């Protein structure tokens, strides 16, 4: 019995290479979310969202029906973001086993000239053929504080 246990190789039960690839993909998705926030501060939320949105993405906003696909792009294109700064910070998430999709969540601040709104968000990401991440669902919940 001890001989059988001694010959059991635990490394064969866990694929370290695959796990390293999964961690790298997860980290690249988190970095995409952080870069997205940085772009929002640099070029404005409208332009940043247009850079990171997938063509058939869904956006969920409080007090509004879902913005879907072309409708989401149209609504983003029409936004006047000159008086607002949107920034957020990813706090965590997860990635699918095939490393093609995942989600991030965190907190955000939306600053207008005379007011500040905070909340939490969740974004679902899809890896593109070129290796970049684009969001396919973005949702936020107003009212949460800093974490």
C-alpha positions, 0 to 999 in steps of 0.5 A, spaced: 500 500 500 505 504 501 509 503 495 502 504 491 502 511 494 509 513 494 509 512 486 503 516 485 505 523 482 501 529 485 504 533 479 500 529 474 494 531 477 495 538 476 497 542 470 502 547 472 503 550 465 495 551 464 495 554 471 500 559 469 497 561 463 490 562 466 493 566 471 497 570 466 490 571 462 487 573 468 492 578 470 492 581 463 484 582 463 485 585 470 490 590 467 485 591 461 480 594 466 485 598 469 488 601 463 480 602 461 479 606 467 486 610 466 484 611 458 477 614 461 481 619 465 486 621 459 481 622 453 474 622 457 469 616 458 466 616 451 472 615 447 475 610 452 468 606 452 468 606 445 475 603 445 473 598 449 466 596 447 465 589 443 460 591 438 454 587 441 456 589 448 450 590 453 450 596 458 446 596 464 445 603 468 440 605 473 434 607 471 434 605 464 433 599 460 439 595 457 443 599 452 444 593 447 449 593 441 448 598 436 444 602 441 449 602 446 454 605 441 449 610 439 448 612 446 455 612 448 457 616 441 452 622 443 454 623 451 457 629 452 462 628 457 466 634 458 463 635 465 465 629 468 471 624 470 470 617 471 475 613 474 474 606 477 479 600 480 478 593 479 478 589 486 477 582 483 474 577 478 475 571 475 476 568 468 473 562 464 477 555 464 478 556 456 481 563 458 476 567 453 472 570 458 472 573 465 469 578 469 472 584 473 469 588 479 470 594 483 469 601 485 468 607 481 467 614 482 464 619 477 466 626 479 462 632 476 463 639 477 460 640 483 458 633 485 461 626 486 458 619 486 461 613 488 459 605 487 461 598 485 461 595 478 462 589 474 464 588 467 464 581 463 470 581 458 471 577 452 478 576 449 479 578 442 482 574 436 488 579 436 489 578 444 486 584 446 480 584 451 473 588 450 467 588 454 461 585 453 457 587 459 458 593 463 454 594 469 454 599 475 451 600 482 450 607 485 451 608 492 457 604 495 463 607 498 470 606 497 473 599 499 
